Amino acid sequence: MKIMTILYKASLNILKPKQFSYHVPIWNQQHRNLMSRQLVYNEFGDPLHVVKYRECEVPPLGKQDVLVRMLAAPVNPADINTIQGRYRKLPKLPTVPGDEGVGNVVEIGSHVCTVEPGERVVLTSRMLGTWRYYGIYNERDVHVISPKLELPEACMLTIAPCMAYRMIRDFSRLKPGDTIIQNAANSPCGQSVVQLCKSWGLQTINIVANHCGYDAVKKNLMSLGATAVYTIDEAETISTFNTSLTRPVLAFNCLGGRFEDIMLKLLERDGTIVYYGCAYDLPMVKSCLRPDLSFNIFHLADWNSRATPIEIDVMMNNIVNLMVTGEFKAPIYQALELKNFVHALRHTVHCEAFSTVNYVFDFTMP
């Protein structure tokens, strides 16, 4: 029976010669001696101190596992918060950091049926570790995408664009011409909001920091489709809205202080505000000041845990279609080799939502 199974699998590979070169038979995996360069940390703390560069042997696959050769993986503020131990859900240690990434499937376990060797995939679950050249993931945690998608868009597909998509879709019944206001507009999520709103006929008021290279930031956001971009000082002077820019009915907040106060001031009566990212707690005092507003918290991980595979597929496919047609672009980024990780961590730790450049580990660099 075992011989018949082996012959059957071999015949399938003969029928698919273009994929044969990617596949190492499951019964020979323990002899491949595959090594992976990766980042690891054994304790929570300052990323510049606890994250280390290591080379490790890749273990054999389980029956439902998929071996992925990573191509690119971004450095997100959420990754930094996880390493620091500040995220509300934390991984078991030791672990490989990195929430997002794109790669090619190299091998599959004997019971895998949803993905094949040679296909390009992204990860749909968090904290699985993408800052490495080779990763083993359960087949339920990978999502096949079009190879036509450019690597920068692909590697940053599953967090910021999906957060923006869900916050726009799930918290208010919007119609074309409605206005959304957001702070941290220069973050990857903020840029995603701008581009999705443009595609869907919605207007955006975007608030950024005074100190983040405002002229270049404004130029970039306007090129992505922003309706208006203001510094916090400029936003505080707004008192009226004309017919070309209506009062916002929906707000996205991931900051506190003045950035939050100005949105509460400008929101339309009976409007909705959504807290995400670093804004973990609802402001009970401020909800008393604006009792007409609907206050909400959004965590993408919570949505993913409730969503059906069909719901995830619909969302991902809609975003990918915009990326393939050029209507959705990745944030401005700098590609780095994994061994230069200290540079990426240092600049991400200190800028967070006000970053003017995002860092991507490019595993295709020679």
N, C-alpha and C positions, 0 to 999 in steps of 0.2 A: 504493500500500500504506500509506503514511504517512497519507494522507487518510482511508482506511478505519479505521485505528487511532484517529485523532482522533475520528471520528464515533462509533465504538464506545464510547470512554470517555465522550463527551458523553452518549450514550444511557443509560449506567449512572448518571450523575449525575441525569438526569431522573427515573429510577426511584427515586432516593433523595433527594427534595427536602429532607428535614430535615438532610441532611449537606452539601448543596451549598454552603451559605454558608461552610463551613470550608475548602473546597478551592480552591487556586490551581493551575491546570493547570501541569504540569511544564515546558511549553515557554515559559511566561511568567515563571518564577521570577526570572530574571536582571534583570527590570525592576521588581520590587516595592519595592526600596529600603527594606527592613525593618531597623529599628534595635533593638538590645537593650541594656538596662542590665544590667551584670553586674560581679562581682568577679573580679579576676585577680591572679596573682602571677608574677613573673619569676625569683625566687630563693627558696630555702628559708631559713627563719629565723623570727624572732618574728612571729607573725601580725599583731600590732598595727603592725608596721613594713613588712612586705612586701606585705600585701594592699591593693589599690587598687580604687576604684570607677570604672568606665569605661562609656562608651557605644560600642558597636561595631556595624558593619553585619553582618547575618546573611547568610552566603554562600548560593549556590544549593545545592539538594539533589543528592546523588548518587542513583543508581538504586535503592539499597536503604536510603536514608535516610528518617528521619521527623522532621518539624519539630514540636516540642512547645512549647506556651505553658505555662510553668510556673505552678502555682498556689500551691504551698507547698514549702519545703525546710528541714529541720532543721539545726542546728549540733551535730555530734557530737564527742566527744573524739577519735575516730579522724580526723576532718577536721583537727583541730588538730595531731595527730601527723604527718599527711601534710605539712601546710604547714611544719612545723618540720623536715621531712626525717628524722623518726625512724621512720617506718613502714618495714616490711621491703621493700615494693614501692612505688616512687615513680613519679609521672607525669613525662612529658616537659614541660619548661618552654618558653615560658610556658603557663599553664593556668588554667582556671576551677576553683575549689575546690567541694567539695560532693559527697557520695556518694549521698545519698538525695533523693527528691523525687517529687511527683505533678503531673501536668499533663494538658492536653487536646491531642490530635493536631490540628494545623492543616493540614499538608500531608504528602503522601507521595510518595516517588520512584516512578518508572515500573515498577519491578520488585517493589515491596512488596506482599505478599499476606497477611500475618498481622495487619495492623492497618489501620483505616480512619479517615479524617478524622472528628472529632467524638468518638472514643472516649477514655476516660480511661485513662492508663497510669502505671505506676511503672517505675523503672529496676532491672534485675536484675544489673547489673555495676557495679563500683566505679570511682571516679576518672574519671567521665565529665563531671563539672561540672554541678551543679544550682543554684548560686547565681547565677542569671541569669533574665531574663524569657523568653527564647527559647533553646532548645537544639536542636541537630541530633544525632540519635543513630541508630545502625544498628538496623534493625528487630529483630535478634536480642537487643538489649539492653533492649527495652521489653516490659512485660507488661500486658495489658489487665485492668483491675479494674472492679468494680461502681461506678457513679456514686452508689450509695446510701451508700457508705463516706464518713464524715466526713473532711475534709481533714487534721486532726491525726493520725488513725490511718493514713490513706493515705500521708502523706508520711514517716511513720516506720515503714513496714511492712517494708522489705526488709533491715534489718540486725538490730536488737535482737530483734524477735520471731522472726526466722529463726534467729539464733544460739541463742536459748533453746530453740526447737523442736528443733533438731538435737542440742544437747547432752543434752537430756532423752531423746530417742529413740535416740541412736546409741551410747551408751557403757555402758549397763547395762540389764539386763532387769528393768524395774520392774513392780511389781504395785500395785493400789490399796492405800493405807495406808502404802506405803514413804515414807521421809523423805529429802529432799534438803537439804543445807546449802550456803549461799553467803555470800560476803562481797560488799561493794559492792552490797548488796541494793537500795539506793535508785537505782542507775543504771537507764537504760532497759532494759538486758538483765536486770537483777535484777528489775525490776517485771514484765517479760515472763515470767520464770521463775515468779514467784508466781502470775500469772493462768493460765498454762497448767497448772501443777500443780493448781490448784483445779479447773479444768475436767476434768482427768484423774484426780481422786481421790487426788492425792499430797499429802503434808505438806511444809512448808518451814520450816527454821530460817534466819532471816535476820539477818546481822550487819551493823551500820552503825557509823559513826564516832560518837564522843562529841560532836563539835563541830558536827554538821550540822543542828541544830534537831530534836533527837531526838524530842520529843513529837509534833510535827507529822508527822515522817517515819514514826514508828511507827503513828500514826493512819491515815495514807494507806495504808501497806502492809497493815495489818490490814483496811482496807476493800476492798482488792483481793483478799483471800483468804489472806494469810499465816497460817500456823499459830502462829508465834512470832517475835518481833522482839527482838533484844538489842543492846546496845552491846558493844564488844569487852571492856570490863571485866566486864559481866554474863555474857558467854559463857564467860569464863575460869573462872567459879565453878561451871559445870555439871559435875557428876560422875556423876549417875545419870539414867536415863530411865525413865519410868513407861509404862504400857500405852497412854496417850493420845498419847504422842509417842515414837516409836521411835528408836533410834540410827540416824543417817543412813548410807545405803549409797552415796550419790553426793554429791560435792562439786564446786562450781564456784568457781575461784579466779582473780581478776584483780589481786590485790594481794599484797604480800609481808609480811615481818615477822610481827607478832603475829596479823594477820588470817589468814595462811596457817597459822601454828603451831596455832591453836585448832582449825581444821578437821581437821588431821592428827591431833590428839589425840582428837577426838570421833567420827571416822569408824569405822564398824563394821569388824570384821576382814574382810579380803578385799574391802574396799570399793574404790571408784574415785574418783579426783580428776582433774578436767579443768582445765587452764590455758588461759586465753584473754585477749584484750585486751592489756593491758600486761604480762601474765605470759608473756614470750616463751620463756623457757628453763626446761627441767625442772630441779628441784633435786636433783642427783645425791646430795648429802650426805643430804638428808632422805629420799630414796627408800631409802637404806641403813638409816635409822632405822625406817622402816615398810616392810620388804620384802614384807609381805603385800598391800600396796595396789597397784593398777594406776594408773600415772601416764601422763597423756595430754595432748597439746596439740591445741587446736582453732582452725582459721582458717576462717572462713566462705568466704573467697575460694577456698580449696583445695577445699572441698566443692562450691561452685558450678562450679568447673572440671571436676569429675568427674561431676556430676549430669546426668541426662538431662532433656529438657524435661518429660517426664511427671512425674518426681520433683519438679521445681521447681513444676509446676502443682499437684500434690497438696498439697504443703506450703503454698503460698501460699493455695490455696482453703480449706484447713482453718483457717488463721489468719484469713482474711477473713470466713469464716462466723461465727467467734467475735466478731469486731468488729461485724459487721452486727447480730447478736443482742444486743449490749451486754455480752457476757461478757468482752470484752477492751477496755481503754481505753488511750488514749495517756498517756504520762507527763505530769505537770503541766508546762505550757508557757506561755511568753510570746511572743505574736506581735509581730514587728517589721517595719518596712519595710526593704528591702535597704540603703537609704542610711544606716541606723542600725546598720550591721554592727559598728562598733567596740565598742558596748556588749555585743553578743552574744559577740564574740571575747574581750573582756577577762574577762568572767565565766566563760566556759567554760575558758579557759586556766588559771585559778587554782583551779577547783573539781574538775574532772574527775569521778571516780567518786563524789564526795560532794555533787554538785549537788542542790539542792532544787527547781530549776526548769530546764527545757530551753527553748532558744530556737528559734523557727521563723520563717524569713523568709516573710512572707505577701505574695505577689505580686498579690493581689486588692485590697489596700488602695488607695483612691483617691489 
